[in-house]
Amino acid sequence: MDPQKMSYEAGQAQGQVQAQTEEKANNLMDMASNAAQSAKETMQEAGQQVMATAQGAADAVKNATGMNKN
């Protein structure tokens, strides 16, 4: 095989490997981004539940002590 052709084919192979590596890196970045978004949404929901529970507890105390003005 002539050296010029070997060099060309080696360059082609290197380009393919680099493209595959970049694609895998992009996929990993997408997965990490999706995981971060999911965690954010989960934490927001948990925060809302805590706030609702605290409000319910505060209302229960107000009702029990006659301080509820409703």
PDB file of N, CA, C and O in Angstrom:
ATOM      1  N   MET A   1       0.854  -1.166   0.000  1.00  0.00           N
ATOM      2  CA  MET A   1       0.000   0.000   0.000  1.00  0.00           C
ATOM      3  C   MET A   1       0.903   1.233   0.000  1.00  0.00           C
ATOM      4  O   MET A   1       1.928   1.274   0.681  1.00  0.00           O
ATOM      5  N   ASP A   2       0.506   2.209  -0.761  1.00  0.00           N
ATOM      6  CA  ASP A   2       1.388   3.374  -0.863  1.00  0.00           C
ATOM      7  C   ASP A   2       1.211   4.292   0.352  1.00  0.00           C
ATOM      8  O   ASP A   2       0.110   4.409   0.891  1.00  0.00           O
ATOM      9  N   PRO A   3       2.292   4.937   0.776  1.00  0.00           N
ATOM     10  CA  PRO A   3       2.288   5.732   2.013  1.00  0.00           C
ATOM     11  C   PRO A   3       1.258   6.869   2.013  1.00  0.00           C
ATOM     12  O   PRO A   3       0.701   7.211   3.056  1.00  0.00           O
ATOM     13  N   GLN A   4       1.015   7.442   0.842  1.00  0.00           N
ATOM     14  CA  GLN A   4       0.055   8.546   0.760  1.00  0.00           C
ATOM     15  C   GLN A   4      -1.359   8.030   1.068  1.00  0.00           C
ATOM     16  O   GLN A   4      -2.116   8.673   1.795  1.00  0.00           O
ATOM     17  N   LYS A   5      -1.699   6.881   0.517  1.00  0.00           N
ATOM     18  CA  LYS A   5      -3.015   6.288   0.766  1.00  0.00           C
ATOM     19  C   LYS A   5      -3.149   5.886   2.234  1.00  0.00           C
ATOM     20  O   LYS A   5      -4.200   6.085   2.843  1.00  0.00           O
ATOM     21  N   MET A   6      -2.079   5.319   2.799  1.00  0.00           N
ATOM     22  CA  MET A   6      -2.100   4.933   4.214  1.00  0.00           C
ATOM     23  C   MET A   6      -2.310   6.167   5.099  1.00  0.00           C
ATOM     24  O   MET A   6      -3.062   6.121   6.072  1.00  0.00           O
ATOM     25  N   SER A   7      -1.650   7.248   4.756  1.00  0.00           N
ATOM     26  CA  SER A   7      -1.778   8.478   5.520  1.00  0.00           C
ATOM     27  C   SER A   7      -3.204   9.015   5.429  1.00  0.00           C
ATOM     28  O   SER A   7      -3.781   9.461   6.421  1.00  0.00           O
ATOM     29  N   TYR A   8      -3.761   8.963   4.216  1.00  0.00           N
ATOM     30  CA  TYR A   8      -5.140   9.422   4.010  1.00  0.00           C
ATOM     31  C   TYR A   8      -6.117   8.604   4.847  1.00  0.00           C
ATOM     32  O   TYR A   8      -6.981   9.159   5.526  1.00  0.00           O
ATOM     33  N   GLU A   9      -5.972   7.275   4.795  1.00  0.00           N
ATOM     34  CA  GLU A   9      -6.873   6.400   5.535  1.00  0.00           C
ATOM     35  C   GLU A   9      -6.714   6.566   7.042  1.00  0.00           C
ATOM     36  O   GLU A   9      -7.693   6.471   7.782  1.00  0.00           O
ATOM     37  N   ALA A  10      -5.498   6.811   7.497  1.00  0.00           N
ATOM     38  CA  ALA A  10      -5.276   7.067   8.927  1.00  0.00           C
ATOM     39  C   ALA A  10      -5.972   8.359   9.343  1.00  0.00           C
ATOM     40  O   ALA A  10      -6.562   8.435  10.421  1.00  0.00           O
ATOM     41  N   GLY A  11      -5.901   9.361   8.492  1.00  0.00           N
ATOM     42  CA  GLY A  11      -6.596  10.625   8.764  1.00  0.00           C
ATOM     43  C   GLY A  11      -8.102  10.446   8.805  1.00  0.00           C
ATOM     44  O   GLY A  11      -8.784  11.028   9.648  1.00  0.00           O
ATOM     45  N   GLN A  12      -8.615   9.638   7.891  1.00  0.00           N
ATOM     46  CA  GLN A  12     -10.048   9.341   7.872  1.00  0.00           C
ATOM     47  C   GLN A  12     -10.473   8.651   9.163  1.00  0.00           C
ATOM     48  O   GLN A  12     -11.483   9.015   9.765  1.00  0.00           O
ATOM     49  N   ALA A  13      -9.708   7.666   9.580  1.00  0.00           N
ATOM     50  CA  ALA A  13     -10.018   6.923  10.803  1.00  0.00           C
ATOM     51  C   ALA A  13      -9.973   7.851  12.009  1.00  0.00           C
ATOM     52  O   ALA A  13     -10.831   7.777  12.888  1.00  0.00           O
ATOM     53  N   GLN A  14      -8.977   8.719  12.048  1.00  0.00           N
ATOM     54  CA  GLN A  14      -8.858   9.656  13.167  1.00  0.00           C
ATOM     55  C   GLN A  14     -10.064  10.588  13.197  1.00  0.00           C
ATOM     56  O   GLN A  14     -10.598  10.876  14.268  1.00  0.00           O
ATOM     57  N   GLY A  15     -10.495  11.060  12.034  1.00  0.00           N
ATOM     58  CA  GLY A  15     -11.669  11.936  11.958  1.00  0.00           C
ATOM     59  C   GLY A  15     -12.918  11.236  12.447  1.00  0.00           C
ATOM     60  O   GLY A  15     -13.738  11.834  13.143  1.00  0.00           O
ATOM     61  N   GLN A  16     -13.069   9.967  12.086  1.00  0.00           N
ATOM     62  CA  GLN A  16     -14.242   9.211  12.531  1.00  0.00           C
ATOM     63  C   GLN A  16     -14.231   9.019  14.042  1.00  0.00           C
ATOM     64  O   GLN A  16     -15.261   9.164  14.701  1.00  0.00           O
ATOM     65  N   VAL A  17     -13.073   8.695  14.583  1.00  0.00           N
ATOM     66  CA  VAL A  17     -12.966   8.503  16.037  1.00  0.00           C
ATOM     67  C   VAL A  17     -13.265   9.809  16.761  1.00  0.00           C
ATOM     68  O   VAL A  17     -13.948   9.813  17.785  1.00  0.00           O
ATOM     69  N   GLN A  18     -12.758  10.909  16.234  1.00  0.00           N
ATOM     70  CA  GLN A  18     -12.995  12.205  16.868  1.00  0.00           C
ATOM     71  C   GLN A  18     -14.485  12.555  16.823  1.00  0.00           C
ATOM     72  O   GLN A  18     -15.032  13.048  17.810  1.00  0.00           O
ATOM     73  N   ALA A  19     -15.140  12.307  15.697  1.00  0.00           N
ATOM     74  CA  ALA A  19     -16.569  12.590  15.580  1.00  0.00           C
ATOM     75  C   ALA A  19     -17.371  11.735  16.563  1.00  0.00           C
ATOM     76  O   ALA A  19     -18.306  12.226  17.195  1.00  0.00           O
ATOM     77  N   GLN A  20     -17.010  10.471  16.691  1.00  0.00           N
ATOM     78  CA  GLN A  20     -17.704   9.592  17.630  1.00  0.00           C
ATOM     79  C   GLN A  20     -17.479  10.045  19.067  1.00  0.00           C
ATOM     80  O   GLN A  20     -18.398  10.012  19.886  1.00  0.00           O
ATOM     81  N   THR A  21     -16.264  10.462  19.366  1.00  0.00           N
ATOM     82  CA  THR A  21     -15.951  10.933  20.716  1.00  0.00           C
ATOM     83  C   THR A  21     -16.754  12.187  21.043  1.00  0.00           C
ATOM     84  O   THR A  21     -17.294  12.317  22.141  1.00  0.00           O
ATOM     85  N   GLU A  22     -16.828  13.109  20.084  1.00  0.00           N
ATOM     86  CA  GLU A  22     -17.600  14.336  20.300  1.00  0.00           C
ATOM     87  C   GLU A  22     -19.083  14.028  20.484  1.00  0.00           C
ATOM     88  O   GLU A  22     -19.746  14.638  21.322  1.00  0.00           O
ATOM     89  N   GLU A  23     -19.601  13.089  19.709  1.00  0.00           N
ATOM     90  CA  GLU A  23     -21.002  12.715  19.834  1.00  0.00           C
ATOM     91  C   GLU A  23     -21.284  12.113  21.216  1.00  0.00           C
ATOM     92  O   GLU A  23     -22.295  12.428  21.842  1.00  0.00           O
ATOM     93  N   LYS A  24     -20.392  11.255  21.677  1.00  0.00           N
ATOM     94  CA  LYS A  24     -20.568  10.648  23.000  1.00  0.00           C
ATOM     95  C   LYS A  24     -20.470  11.710  24.092  1.00  0.00           C
ATOM     96  O   LYS A  24     -21.228  11.677  25.062  1.00  0.00           O
ATOM     97  N   ALA A  25     -19.549  12.642  23.938  1.00  0.00           N
ATOM     98  CA  ALA A  25     -19.423  13.727  24.928  1.00  0.00           C
ATOM     99  C   ALA A  25     -20.685  14.585  24.942  1.00  0.00           C
ATOM    100  O   ALA A  25     -21.166  14.974  26.007  1.00  0.00           O
ATOM    101  N   ASN A  26     -21.214  14.875  23.766  1.00  0.00           N
ATOM    102  CA  ASN A  26     -22.449  15.655  23.694  1.00  0.00           C
ATOM    103  C   ASN A  26     -23.615  14.910  24.335  1.00  0.00           C
ATOM    104  O   ASN A  26     -24.439  15.509  25.026  1.00  0.00           O
ATOM    105  N   ASN A  27     -23.678  13.602  24.100  1.00  0.00           N
ATOM    106  CA  ASN A  27     -24.738  12.797  24.715  1.00  0.00           C
ATOM    107  C   ASN A  27     -24.620  12.816  26.238  1.00  0.00           C
ATOM    108  O   ASN A  27     -25.625  12.920  26.942  1.00  0.00           O
ATOM    109  N   LEU A  28     -23.391  12.715  26.741  1.00  0.00           N
ATOM    110  CA  LEU A  28     -23.187  12.763  28.191  1.00  0.00           C
ATOM    111  C   LEU A  28     -23.583  14.116  28.761  1.00  0.00           C
ATOM    112  O   LEU A  28     -24.178  14.197  29.835  1.00  0.00           O
ATOM    113  N   MET A  29     -23.253  15.169  28.040  1.00  0.00           N
ATOM    114  CA  MET A  29     -23.630  16.520  28.492  1.00  0.00           C
ATOM    115  C   MET A  29     -25.155  16.669  28.514  1.00  0.00           C
ATOM    116  O   MET A  29     -25.710  17.259  29.441  1.00  0.00           O
ATOM    117  N   ASP A  30     -25.821  16.138  27.502  1.00  0.00           N
ATOM    118  CA  ASP A  30     -27.283  16.186  27.466  1.00  0.00           C
ATOM    119  C   ASP A  30     -27.878  15.412  28.639  1.00  0.00           C
ATOM    120  O   ASP A  30     -28.825  15.868  29.280  1.00  0.00           O
ATOM    121  N   MET A  31     -27.312  14.233  28.914  1.00  0.00           N
ATOM    122  CA  MET A  31     -27.810  13.432  30.029  1.00  0.00           C
ATOM    123  C   MET A  31     -27.607  14.159  31.357  1.00  0.00           C
ATOM    124  O   MET A  31     -28.484  14.141  32.221  1.00  0.00           O
ATOM    125  N   ALA A  32     -26.460  14.792  31.516  1.00  0.00           N
ATOM    126  CA  ALA A  32     -26.187  15.530  32.754  1.00  0.00           C
ATOM    127  C   ALA A  32     -27.132  16.707  32.885  1.00  0.00           C
ATOM    128  O   ALA A  32     -27.623  16.989  33.978  1.00  0.00           O
ATOM    129  N   SER A  33     -27.391  17.393  31.792  1.00  0.00           N
ATOM    130  CA  SER A  33     -28.310  18.529  31.807  1.00  0.00           C
ATOM    131  C   SER A  33     -29.724  18.077  32.172  1.00  0.00           C
ATOM    132  O   SER A  33     -30.409  18.728  32.961  1.00  0.00           O
ATOM    133  N   ASN A  34     -30.146  16.966  31.595  1.00  0.00           N
ATOM    134  CA  ASN A  34     -31.484  16.436  31.904  1.00  0.00           C
ATOM    135  C   ASN A  34     -31.583  16.028  33.371  1.00  0.00           C
ATOM    136  O   ASN A  34     -32.605  16.260  34.017  1.00  0.00           O
ATOM    137  N   ALA A  35     -30.530  15.425  33.890  1.00  0.00           N
ATOM    138  CA  ALA A  35     -30.528  15.021  35.297  1.00  0.00           C
ATOM    139  C   ALA A  35     -30.587  16.242  36.207  1.00  0.00           C
ATOM    140  O   ALA A  35     -31.289  16.235  37.218  1.00  0.00           O
ATOM    141  N   ALA A  36     -29.855  17.282  35.848  1.00  0.00           N
ATOM    142  CA  ALA A  36     -29.867  18.509  36.654  1.00  0.00           C
ATOM    143  C   ALA A  36     -31.245  19.153  36.626  1.00  0.00           C
ATOM    144  O   ALA A  36     -31.727  19.619  37.658  1.00  0.00           O
ATOM    145  N   GLN A  37     -31.882  19.186  35.465  1.00  0.00           N
ATOM    146  CA  GLN A  37     -33.225  19.771  35.353  1.00  0.00           C
ATOM    147  C   GLN A  37     -34.219  18.959  36.174  1.00  0.00           C
ATOM    148  O   GLN A  37     -35.072  19.527  36.857  1.00  0.00           O
ATOM    149  N   SER A  38     -34.115  17.653  36.113  1.00  0.00           N
ATOM    150  CA  SER A  38     -35.006  16.791  36.878  1.00  0.00           C
ATOM    151  C   SER A  38     -34.818  17.020  38.378  1.00  0.00           C
ATOM    152  O   SER A  38     -35.792  17.092  39.127  1.00  0.00           O
ATOM    153  N   ALA A  39     -33.567  17.131  38.809  1.00  0.00           N
ATOM    154  CA  ALA A  39     -33.285  17.381  40.229  1.00  0.00           C
ATOM    155  C   ALA A  39     -33.846  18.725  40.657  1.00  0.00           C
ATOM    156  O   ALA A  39     -34.393  18.856  41.752  1.00  0.00           O
ATOM    157  N   LYS A  40     -33.712  19.718  39.800  1.00  0.00           N
ATOM    158  CA  LYS A  40     -34.246  21.054  40.103  1.00  0.00           C
ATOM    159  C   LYS A  40     -35.761  20.996  40.287  1.00  0.00           C
ATOM    160  O   LYS A  40     -36.303  21.549  41.243  1.00  0.00           O
ATOM    161  N   GLU A  41     -36.432  20.319  39.358  1.00  0.00           N
ATOM    162  CA  GLU A  41     -37.892  20.213  39.440  1.00  0.00           C
ATOM    163  C   GLU A  41     -38.314  19.446  40.686  1.00  0.00           C
ATOM    164  O   GLU A  41     -39.287  19.812  41.345  1.00  0.00           O
ATOM    165  N   THR A  42     -37.590  18.394  41.005  1.00  0.00           N
ATOM    166  CA  THR A  42     -37.904  17.605  42.196  1.00  0.00           C
ATOM    167  C   THR A  42     -37.751  18.449  43.458  1.00  0.00           C
ATOM    168  O   THR A  42     -38.586  18.384  44.361  1.00  0.00           O
ATOM    169  N   MET A  43     -36.689  19.236  43.515  1.00  0.00           N
ATOM    170  CA  MET A  43     -36.461  20.089  44.687  1.00  0.00           C
ATOM    171  C   MET A  43     -37.527  21.180  44.789  1.00  0.00           C
ATOM    172  O   MET A  43     -37.963  21.519  45.889  1.00  0.00           O
ATOM    173  N   GLN A  44     -37.948  21.730  43.651  1.00  0.00           N
ATOM    174  CA  GLN A  44     -39.003  22.739  43.673  1.00  0.00           C
ATOM    175  C   GLN A  44     -40.309  22.141  44.198  1.00  0.00           C
ATOM    176  O   GLN A  44     -41.007  22.763  45.000  1.00  0.00           O
ATOM    177  N   GLU A  45     -40.629  20.936  43.741  1.00  0.00           N
ATOM    178  CA  GLU A  45     -41.845  20.266  44.207  1.00  0.00           C
ATOM    179  C   GLU A  45     -41.759  19.975  45.703  1.00  0.00           C
ATOM    180  O   GLU A  45     -42.731  20.164  46.434  1.00  0.00           O
ATOM    181  N   ALA A  46     -40.603  19.519  46.149  1.00  0.00           N
ATOM    182  CA  ALA A  46     -40.418  19.226  47.570  1.00  0.00           C
ATOM    183  C   ALA A  46     -40.568  20.507  48.393  1.00  0.00           C
ATOM    184  O   ALA A  46     -41.185  20.495  49.458  1.00  0.00           O
ATOM    185  N   GLY A  47     -40.011  21.596  47.904  1.00  0.00           N
ATOM    186  CA  GLY A  47     -40.133  22.876  48.597  1.00  0.00           C
ATOM    187  C   GLY A  47     -41.581  23.323  48.702  1.00  0.00           C
ATOM    188  O   GLY A  47     -42.007  23.835  49.738  1.00  0.00           O
ATOM    189  N   GLN A  48     -42.334  23.129  47.634  1.00  0.00           N
ATOM    190  CA  GLN A  48     -43.754  23.492  47.657  1.00  0.00           C
ATOM    191  C   GLN A  48     -44.519  22.629  48.662  1.00  0.00           C
ATOM    192  O   GLN A  48     -45.402  23.122  49.364  1.00  0.00           O
ATOM    193  N   GLN A  49     -44.181  21.357  48.727  1.00  0.00           N
ATOM    194  CA  GLN A  49     -44.838  20.469  49.689  1.00  0.00           C
ATOM    195  C   GLN A  49     -44.510  20.875  51.119  1.00  0.00           C
ATOM    196  O   GLN A  49     -45.380  20.852  51.990  1.00  0.00           O
ATOM    197  N   VAL A  50     -43.259  21.246  51.362  1.00  0.00           N
ATOM    198  CA  VAL A  50     -42.870  21.684  52.703  1.00  0.00           C
ATOM    199  C   VAL A  50     -43.626  22.959  53.074  1.00  0.00           C
ATOM    200  O   VAL A  50     -44.117  23.095  54.194  1.00  0.00           O
ATOM    201  N   MET A  51     -43.713  23.888  52.127  1.00  0.00           N
ATOM    202  CA  MET A  51     -44.435  25.135  52.401  1.00  0.00           C
ATOM    203  C   MET A  51     -45.908  24.866  52.694  1.00  0.00           C
ATOM    204  O   MET A  51     -46.478  25.461  53.609  1.00  0.00           O
ATOM    205  N   ALA A  52     -46.522  23.976  51.926  1.00  0.00           N
ATOM    206  CA  ALA A  52     -47.933  23.649  52.143  1.00  0.00           C
ATOM    207  C   ALA A  52     -48.126  22.983  53.502  1.00  0.00           C
ATOM    208  O   ALA A  52     -49.095  23.273  54.203  1.00  0.00           O
ATOM    209  N   THR A  53     -47.219  22.100  53.872  1.00  0.00           N
ATOM    210  CA  THR A  53     -47.295  21.427  55.167  1.00  0.00           C
ATOM    211  C   THR A  53     -47.140  22.434  56.302  1.00  0.00           C
ATOM    212  O   THR A  53     -47.870  22.380  57.292  1.00  0.00           O
ATOM    213  N   ALA A  54     -46.193  23.346  56.153  1.00  0.00           N
ATOM    214  CA  ALA A  54     -45.987  24.377  57.183  1.00  0.00           C
ATOM    215  C   ALA A  54     -47.207  25.274  57.301  1.00  0.00           C
ATOM    216  O   ALA A  54     -47.606  25.638  58.407  1.00  0.00           O
ATOM    217  N   GLN A  55     -47.803  25.631  56.171  1.00  0.00           N
ATOM    218  CA  GLN A  55     -49.005  26.475  56.211  1.00  0.00           C
ATOM    219  C   GLN A  55     -50.143  25.729  56.891  1.00  0.00           C
ATOM    220  O   GLN A  55     -50.890  26.306  57.680  1.00  0.00           O
ATOM    221  N   GLY A  56     -50.271  24.443  56.581  1.00  0.00           N
ATOM    222  CA  GLY A  56     -51.308  23.640  57.227  1.00  0.00           C
ATOM    223  C   GLY A  56     -51.089  23.556  58.729  1.00  0.00           C
ATOM    224  O   GLY A  56     -52.041  23.635  59.506  1.00  0.00           O
ATOM    225  N   ALA A  57     -49.843  23.398  59.135  1.00  0.00           N
ATOM    226  CA  ALA A  57     -49.537  23.338  60.569  1.00  0.00           C
ATOM    227  C   ALA A  57     -49.840  24.672  61.233  1.00  0.00           C
ATOM    228  O   ALA A  57     -50.394  24.706  62.332  1.00  0.00           O
ATOM    229  N   ALA A  58     -49.485  25.763  60.580  1.00  0.00           N
ATOM    230  CA  ALA A  58     -49.764  27.090  61.143  1.00  0.00           C
ATOM    231  C   ALA A  58     -51.267  27.313  61.279  1.00  0.00           C
ATOM    232  O   ALA A  58     -51.730  27.850  62.286  1.00  0.00           O
ATOM    233  N   ASP A  59     -52.023  26.902  60.273  1.00  0.00           N
ATOM    234  CA  ASP A  59     -53.484  27.042  60.333  1.00  0.00           C
ATOM    235  C   ASP A  59     -54.068  26.185  61.450  1.00  0.00           C
ATOM    236  O   ASP A  59     -55.000  26.606  62.135  1.00  0.00           O
ATOM    237  N   ALA A  60     -53.524  24.983  61.635  1.00  0.00           N
ATOM    238  CA  ALA A  60     -54.013  24.104  62.704  1.00  0.00           C
ATOM    239  C   ALA A  60     -53.771  24.736  64.069  1.00  0.00           C
ATOM    240  O   ALA A  60     -54.633  24.674  64.945  1.00  0.00           O
ATOM    241  N   VAL A  61     -52.613  25.340  64.253  1.00  0.00           N
ATOM    242  CA  VAL A  61     -52.315  26.003  65.527  1.00  0.00           C
ATOM    243  C   VAL A  61     -53.254  27.184  65.733  1.00  0.00           C
ATOM    244  O   VAL A  61     -53.774  27.386  66.830  1.00  0.00           O
ATOM    245  N   LYS A  62     -53.472  27.962  64.675  1.00  0.00           N
ATOM    246  CA  LYS A  62     -54.385  29.108  64.780  1.00  0.00           C
ATOM    247  C   LYS A  62     -55.796  28.642  65.147  1.00  0.00           C
ATOM    248  O   LYS A  62     -56.459  29.242  65.993  1.00  0.00           O
ATOM    249  N   ASN A  63     -56.239  27.569  64.502  1.00  0.00           N
ATOM    250  CA  ASN A  63     -57.577  27.046  64.796  1.00  0.00           C
ATOM    251  C   ASN A  63     -57.650  26.537  66.236  1.00  0.00           C
ATOM    252  O   ASN A  63     -58.638  26.771  66.933  1.00  0.00           O
ATOM    253  N   ALA A  64     -56.613  25.849  66.673  1.00  0.00           N
ATOM    254  CA  ALA A  64     -56.605  25.278  68.018  1.00  0.00           C
ATOM    255  C   ALA A  64     -56.572  26.364  69.095  1.00  0.00           C
ATOM    256  O   ALA A  64     -57.107  26.181  70.188  1.00  0.00           O
ATOM    257  N   THR A  65     -55.946  27.481  68.781  1.00  0.00           N
ATOM    258  CA  THR A  65     -55.825  28.546  69.782  1.00  0.00           C
ATOM    259  C   THR A  65     -56.870  29.635  69.599  1.00  0.00           C
ATOM    260  O   THR A  65     -56.899  30.604  70.356  1.00  0.00           O
ATOM    261  N   GLY A  66     -57.728  29.478  68.594  1.00  0.00           N
ATOM    262  CA  GLY A  66     -58.772  30.474  68.357  1.00  0.00           C
ATOM    263  C   GLY A  66     -58.247  31.743  67.700  1.00  0.00           C
ATOM    264  O   GLY A  66     -58.918  32.775  67.718  1.00  0.00           O
ATOM    265  N   MET A  67     -57.064  31.676  67.126  1.00  0.00           N
ATOM    266  CA  MET A  67     -56.483  32.864  66.496  1.00  0.00           C
ATOM    267  C   MET A  67     -56.816  32.967  65.010  1.00  0.00           C
ATOM    268  O   MET A  67     -56.449  33.951  64.367  1.00  0.00           O
ATOM    269  N   ASN A  68     -57.499  31.977  64.456  1.00  0.00           N
ATOM    270  CA  ASN A  68     -57.839  32.003  63.035  1.00  0.00           C
ATOM    271  C   ASN A  68     -59.001  32.962  62.830  1.00  0.00           C
ATOM    272  O   ASN A  68     -60.049  32.802  63.455  1.00  0.00           O
ATOM    273  N   LYS A  69     -58.835  33.940  61.975  1.00  0.00           N
ATOM    274  CA  LYS A  69     -59.836  34.987  61.781  1.00  0.00           C
ATOM    275  C   LYS A  69     -60.756  34.704  60.607  1.00  0.00           C
ATOM    276  O   LYS A  69     -61.386  35.622  60.083  1.00  0.00           O
ATOM    277  N   ASN A  70     -60.845  33.457  60.188  1.00  0.00           N
ATOM    278  CA  ASN A  70     -61.741  33.129  59.069  1.00  0.00           C
ATOM    279  C   ASN A  70     -63.143  32.951  59.541  1.00  0.00           C
ATOM    280  O   ASN A  70     -64.033  32.673  58.738  1.00  0.00           O
TER     281      ASN A  70
END
